[in-house]
Amino acid sequence: MKVTAFKVGMGAPDDVSEARRLLDAGAFQAQHVAAILGKTEGNGGVNDYTRALATQCFQLLIAEKSGLTMSDIAKKVPIIWSGGTEGLMSPHATIFVKEPGGDGAGNGEKGFTVGTAYTRDMTPEEFGTMPHVLSAAEGVRAAIQDAGIDDPSDIHFVQIKTGALTTERIKDAYARNRGVVTTDTYKSMSYARSVAALGIGMATGEIEEGDVGEEVIGQDLAVFSNVASASSGIELMNCEIIVLGNSPRSASDLIIDHAVMKDAIDAAAVRQALRKVGLQVDGELSAQDQDRLVNVFVKCEPDPSGDTRGRRHVMFEDSDINYTRHIRGAVNAVVASVTGDTMCYVSAGAEHQGPPSGGVVAALARKS
């Protein structure tokens, strides 16, 4: 197989013009699109409808160009959006393309790969509980297999998009004499990210299944995965999964690797991830390597202690702007100061996703 990736800017949540131009130019074929991961300019909250709008527009484009139905695409091409492009972050999509047939280079060199999977829908009463964790883990294992990854060390970024509770879903559970993990719809997004991340860690072998129980979910943040990135939205109730890594079965001219940011201003970890994929970076990414970088994928969280390197922050105390919006803008600026590009994927809400206050930073680049 050969896996490629294309990053396209978006002028609005419904703007697919750059992707259309690439398709019209023959850069890739629509039927080979394996997944899409992107940032929309909504608020990232329960009522962020930009995610569903962007999904529909890309599904329509793929359907038009491939002859597949919208239903077919919804079942085979995960299209995952993280809402919120605060600060200088530029709305965009990364389109992953997997061409069938062909083997790796045959010389032991590994190439970039992508794997995808879907789980069943969670019921409102299962949402945010251990059945949700176990379902996520099962799905991630399937996506790892789909990617052709045998060595867990070749897994560098795992993205899950799962659901959120709404008033209607909560009422549905109550009507059947069932309880829910929370009646706070915004807090349900935290539960969603938590169970998804724990499922990722179990599937990658970073977390022992016996170490996870109801009392851990969203509480014991010392239990985490270093490659997990999870998002939540009302547009679904299952888990849509994208695994990014390297495989000797892939003939891709791309390579991916990751580091772990210890906190929101850990630019050293960003440089480490870039160097791991063979890019030259001292302070800022070298000019000759700018074109080799496809994208950077980051998960972030404010330090739960309320301090960053001994200095107080007030992100959790701002009643006007949610902390997820603060941290996305801040971390995007840190990453962009190294890469020279504000168009990168930065997602907030990192429960069980990297150490408390930090998270994964993965770099995808063309080989030299």
C-alpha positions as CSV (number, residue, x, y, z in Angstrom):
1,M,0.0,0.0,0.0
2,K,1.0,3.6,-0.4
3,V,-0.3,6.2,2.0
4,T,-0.1,10.0,1.3
5,A,-1.5,13.1,3.0
6,F,-2.5,16.5,1.9
7,K,-3.2,19.5,4.1
8,V,-5.8,22.0,2.7
9,G,-6.8,25.3,4.1
10,M,-10.5,26.2,4.6
11,G,-12.1,29.6,4.2
12,A,-15.2,28.5,6.1
13,P,-16.5,25.3,7.6
14,D,-18.2,24.5,4.3
15,D,-15.2,25.3,2.1
16,V,-13.8,22.3,0.2
17,S,-12.4,24.3,-2.7
18,E,-8.7,23.4,-2.0
19,A,-9.5,19.7,-1.8
20,R,-11.6,20.0,-5.0
21,R,-8.6,21.6,-6.8
22,L,-6.4,18.7,-5.8
23,L,-8.9,16.2,-7.0
24,D,-9.4,18.0,-10.3
25,A,-5.6,18.1,-10.7
26,G,-5.3,14.3,-10.2
27,A,-3.3,14.6,-7.0
28,F,-5.3,11.7,-5.6
29,Q,-8.5,9.8,-6.3
30,A,-11.6,10.3,-4.1
31,Q,-12.3,6.6,-3.7
32,H,-8.9,6.2,-2.0
33,V,-9.5,8.8,0.7
34,A,-9.1,6.8,4.0
35,A,-9.7,9.5,6.6
36,I,-9.8,13.3,7.2
37,L,-8.7,15.0,10.3
38,G,-9.2,18.8,10.7
39,K,-9.9,22.0,12.7
40,T,-13.0,24.0,12.3
41,E,-13.6,27.5,13.6
42,G,-16.5,26.7,15.8
43,N,-16.5,26.9,19.6
44,G,-15.6,23.3,20.2
45,G,-18.5,22.9,22.6
46,V,-21.7,20.9,22.7
47,N,-23.4,23.3,20.2
48,D,-20.5,23.5,17.7
49,Y,-22.4,22.6,14.5
50,T,-19.4,23.5,12.3
51,R,-18.1,20.0,12.7
52,A,-21.2,18.4,11.2
53,L,-21.4,21.0,8.5
54,A,-17.7,20.4,7.5
55,T,-18.3,16.6,7.5
56,Q,-21.3,16.8,5.3
57,C,-19.5,19.1,2.8
58,F,-16.4,16.7,2.5
59,Q,-18.7,13.7,2.2
60,L,-20.6,15.4,-0.6
61,L,-17.3,16.2,-2.4
62,I,-16.0,12.6,-2.1
63,A,-19.4,11.2,-3.2
64,E,-19.4,13.5,-6.3
65,K,-15.9,12.6,-7.3
66,S,-16.0,8.8,-6.5
67,G,-19.5,7.7,-7.3
68,L,-19.9,6.4,-3.7
69,T,-23.1,7.2,-1.8
70,M,-23.1,9.4,1.3
71,S,-24.0,6.4,3.3
72,D,-21.1,4.4,1.9
73,I,-18.7,7.2,2.8
74,A,-20.1,7.6,6.3
75,K,-19.3,4.0,7.0
76,K,-15.8,3.8,5.5
77,V,-14.2,7.3,5.8
78,P,-13.8,8.7,9.3
79,I,-14.0,12.5,9.0
80,I,-13.0,13.9,12.4
81,W,-13.1,17.6,13.4
82,S,-11.8,19.4,16.4
83,G,-13.7,22.6,16.9
84,G,-12.0,25.8,17.8
85,T,-9.2,27.7,16.0
86,E,-8.5,30.3,18.6
87,G,-5.6,32.8,18.3
88,L,-3.7,32.4,15.1
89,M,-4.7,28.7,14.4
90,S,-5.8,28.4,10.8
91,P,-8.8,26.2,9.9
92,H,-7.8,23.3,7.7
93,A,-8.1,19.6,6.9
94,T,-5.5,16.8,6.5
95,I,-6.7,14.3,4.0
96,F,-5.2,10.8,4.3
97,V,-5.1,8.7,1.1
98,K,-4.5,5.0,1.0
99,E,-3.9,3.5,-2.4
100,P,-4.4,-0.3,-2.5
101,G,-1.9,-2.8,-3.7
102,G,1.9,-2.7,-3.7
103,D,4.2,-3.6,-0.8
104,G,6.7,-1.6,1.1
105,A,10.1,-0.9,-0.2
106,G,11.3,-4.4,0.7
107,N,14.5,-3.1,2.4
108,G,13.1,-2.9,5.9
109,E,12.4,0.8,5.6
110,K,9.1,1.8,7.2
111,G,6.6,4.2,5.6
112,F,3.7,6.2,7.0
113,T,0.4,4.4,7.3
114,V,-3.1,5.0,8.4
115,G,-5.8,2.7,9.8
116,T,-9.4,3.3,10.6
117,A,-12.3,1.7,12.4
118,Y,-15.8,2.3,13.8
119,T,-17.4,1.0,16.9
120,R,-21.1,0.4,17.7
121,D,-23.2,3.3,19.1
122,M,-23.1,3.7,22.8
123,T,-26.4,4.0,24.6
124,P,-26.8,7.1,26.9
125,E,-26.4,4.9,30.0
126,E,-23.2,3.3,28.7
127,F,-21.7,6.6,27.7
128,G,-18.7,7.6,29.7
129,T,-18.5,4.2,31.5
130,M,-16.4,1.0,31.3
131,P,-18.4,-0.4,28.3
132,H,-17.5,2.7,26.4
133,V,-13.8,2.2,27.4
134,L,-13.8,-1.4,26.2
135,S,-15.6,-0.6,23.0
136,A,-13.0,2.1,22.2
137,A,-10.2,-0.3,22.9
138,E,-11.7,-2.9,20.6
139,G,-12.0,-0.3,17.8
140,V,-8.4,0.9,18.2
141,R,-7.1,-2.7,17.9
142,A,-9.0,-3.0,14.7
143,A,-7.6,0.3,13.3
144,I,-4.1,-0.8,14.3
145,Q,-4.6,-4.0,12.3
146,D,-6.0,-2.0,9.4
147,A,-2.9,0.2,9.4
148,G,-0.7,-2.9,9.0
149,I,1.2,-2.1,12.3
150,D,2.7,-5.0,14.2
151,D,5.0,-3.2,16.5
152,P,3.3,-0.9,19.1
153,S,6.3,1.4,19.0
154,D,5.3,2.3,15.4
155,I,2.0,3.9,16.7
156,H,2.5,7.6,16.9
157,F,-0.9,9.3,17.0
158,V,-4.4,7.8,17.7
159,Q,-7.4,10.0,17.2
160,I,-10.9,9.0,18.4
161,K,-14.0,11.1,17.9
162,T,-16.8,10.0,20.1
163,G,-20.1,11.4,21.2
164,A,-21.6,13.7,23.9
165,L,-24.8,13.6,26.0
166,T,-27.6,15.9,25.0
167,T,-30.8,16.8,26.8
168,E,-32.7,14.4,24.5
169,R,-30.3,11.5,25.1
170,I,-30.5,12.0,28.9
171,K,-34.3,12.1,28.7
172,D,-34.2,8.9,26.7
173,A,-32.2,7.1,29.4
174,Y,-34.5,8.4,32.2
175,A,-37.6,7.2,30.2
176,R,-36.2,3.7,30.3
177,N,-35.3,4.0,34.0
178,R,-31.6,4.2,33.3
179,G,-29.1,6.6,34.8
180,V,-26.4,8.6,33.0
181,V,-22.8,9.4,34.1
182,T,-23.6,13.2,34.2
183,T,-26.5,15.5,33.4
184,D,-24.1,18.3,32.5
185,T,-23.8,18.1,28.7
186,Y,-20.5,20.0,28.6
187,K,-19.0,17.8,31.3
188,S,-20.1,14.8,29.3
189,M,-17.5,15.8,26.7
190,S,-14.8,15.3,29.3
191,Y,-16.1,11.8,30.1
192,A,-16.1,11.1,26.4
193,R,-12.5,12.1,26.0
194,S,-11.5,10.2,29.1
195,V,-13.0,6.8,28.1
196,A,-11.6,7.2,24.5
197,A,-8.1,7.9,25.8
198,L,-8.2,5.0,28.3
199,G,-9.4,2.7,25.5
200,I,-6.5,3.9,23.3
201,G,-4.0,3.1,26.1
202,M,-5.4,-0.3,26.6
203,A,-5.2,-1.1,22.9
204,T,-1.6,0.1,22.5
205,G,-0.4,-1.7,25.6
206,E,0.4,1.4,27.5
207,I,-2.4,0.8,30.1
208,E,-3.2,-2.6,31.7
209,E,-6.9,-3.4,31.5
210,G,-6.9,-4.2,35.2
211,D,-5.7,-0.7,36.0
212,V,-8.9,0.9,34.6
213,G,-12.2,1.0,36.4
214,E,-15.1,3.4,36.9
215,E,-13.2,5.2,39.6
216,V,-10.3,6.0,37.2
217,I,-12.3,7.6,34.4
218,G,-11.7,11.3,34.4
219,Q,-10.2,11.1,38.0
220,D,-6.9,9.3,38.1
221,L,-4.9,11.3,35.5
222,A,-1.7,9.4,36.4
223,V,-3.2,6.7,34.1
224,F,-2.7,7.9,30.5
225,S,-1.6,7.1,27.0
226,N,1.3,9.1,25.3
227,V,-0.2,8.7,21.8
228,A,-3.9,9.4,22.5
229,S,-6.0,12.3,21.2
230,A,-9.7,12.2,21.8
231,S,-12.5,14.6,20.9
232,S,-16.2,14.7,21.6
233,G,-19.2,16.0,19.7
234,I,-23.0,15.5,19.5
235,E,-22.9,14.5,15.9
236,L,-22.2,10.8,16.8
237,M,-22.5,8.3,19.7
238,N,-20.0,5.7,18.5
239,C,-16.2,5.9,18.2
240,E,-14.6,6.9,14.9
241,I,-10.9,6.0,15.0
242,I,-7.9,7.1,13.0
243,V,-4.5,5.5,13.8
244,L,-1.3,7.1,12.4
245,G,2.0,5.3,12.4
246,N,4.7,3.6,10.3
247,S,4.7,0.2,8.8
248,P,7.2,-1.9,6.6
249,R,4.1,-2.7,4.5
250,S,3.8,0.9,3.4
251,A,5.7,2.3,0.4
252,S,4.8,5.9,1.5
253,D,7.4,8.7,1.1
254,L,6.1,10.1,4.4
255,I,7.2,9.3,7.9
256,I,5.6,10.1,11.3
257,D,7.0,10.3,14.9
258,H,6.1,11.9,18.1
259,A,7.3,13.4,21.4
260,V,5.4,14.3,24.5
261,M,5.0,17.9,25.7
262,K,5.4,18.2,29.5
263,D,3.4,21.4,29.5
264,A,1.8,24.0,27.2
265,I,5.1,25.9,26.6
266,D,7.3,22.9,25.9
267,A,8.7,24.0,22.6
268,A,11.6,21.6,23.1
269,A,9.3,18.6,22.6
270,V,8.0,20.1,19.4
271,R,11.6,20.3,18.1
272,Q,12.2,16.8,19.3
273,A,9.3,15.5,17.2
274,L,10.5,17.4,14.1
275,R,14.0,16.0,14.5
276,K,12.7,12.5,14.9
277,V,11.3,12.7,11.3
278,G,14.6,14.0,10.0
279,L,13.9,17.7,9.9
280,Q,16.5,20.3,10.8
281,V,15.4,22.6,13.6
282,D,17.4,24.7,16.0
283,G,15.2,27.6,17.1
284,E,12.7,27.5,14.1
285,L,12.4,24.9,11.4
286,S,15.0,25.4,8.8
287,A,13.9,27.1,5.6
288,Q,15.0,24.1,3.4
289,D,12.8,21.8,5.4
290,Q,9.6,23.9,5.5
291,D,8.2,22.2,2.5
292,R,8.9,18.7,3.9
293,L,6.6,19.2,6.9
294,V,3.0,18.1,6.2
295,N,1.5,18.8,9.6
296,V,1.8,18.7,13.3
297,F,-0.8,17.0,15.5
298,V,-1.0,18.1,19.2
299,K,-3.1,17.4,22.2
300,C,-3.0,19.9,25.1
301,E,-4.3,20.7,28.5
302,P,-3.8,23.5,31.1
303,D,-1.9,22.3,34.1
304,P,-4.6,21.1,36.5
305,S,-2.6,22.5,39.5
306,G,-3.4,26.0,38.3
307,D,0.3,26.8,37.7
308,T,2.6,26.5,34.7
309,R,6.3,26.2,35.7
310,G,5.5,27.8,39.0
311,R,3.5,30.7,37.6
312,R,-0.2,31.0,38.2
313,H,-2.7,30.7,35.3
314,V,-6.4,31.5,35.4
315,M,-7.7,29.4,32.6
316,F,-10.0,27.4,34.9
317,E,-11.4,30.5,36.5
318,D,-12.4,32.5,33.5
319,S,-16.2,32.5,33.3
320,D,-16.2,34.2,29.9
321,I,-13.9,31.9,27.9
322,N,-13.6,28.2,28.6
323,Y,-10.2,26.9,29.4
324,T,-10.1,24.7,26.2
325,R,-10.3,27.8,24.1
326,H,-7.4,29.5,26.0
327,I,-5.1,26.5,25.8
328,R,-5.7,25.9,22.1
329,G,-4.6,29.4,21.1
330,A,-1.6,29.3,23.4
331,V,-0.3,25.9,22.3
332,N,-0.8,26.7,18.6
333,A,1.4,29.8,19.1
334,V,4.1,27.7,20.7
335,V,4.0,25.1,17.9
336,A,3.9,27.8,15.2
337,S,6.9,29.6,16.7
338,V,8.9,26.5,15.9
339,T,7.4,25.4,12.6
340,G,6.7,28.8,11.1
341,D,3.2,27.7,10.2
342,T,0.0,28.5,12.2
343,M,-1.9,25.8,10.3
344,C,-1.5,22.9,12.6
345,Y,-3.9,20.5,14.5
346,V,-4.1,21.5,18.1
347,S,-6.9,19.9,20.2
348,A,-7.7,20.6,23.8
349,G,-9.1,18.5,26.6
350,A,-6.4,16.0,27.3
351,E,-7.8,13.8,30.1
352,H,-5.7,10.6,30.2
353,Q,-3.9,11.9,27.0
354,G,-0.3,12.4,28.1
355,P,0.8,13.5,31.5
356,P,-1.3,16.1,33.3
357,S,-0.5,19.5,31.7
358,G,1.1,17.9,28.6
359,G,0.2,15.8,25.6
360,V,1.4,14.2,22.4
361,V,3.0,16.2,19.6
362,A,3.3,14.2,16.4
363,A,5.1,15.4,13.2
364,L,4.3,14.1,9.7
365,A,6.9,14.8,7.1
366,R,8.2,13.8,3.7
367,K,11.4,11.7,3.8
368,S,14.6,13.4,2.7
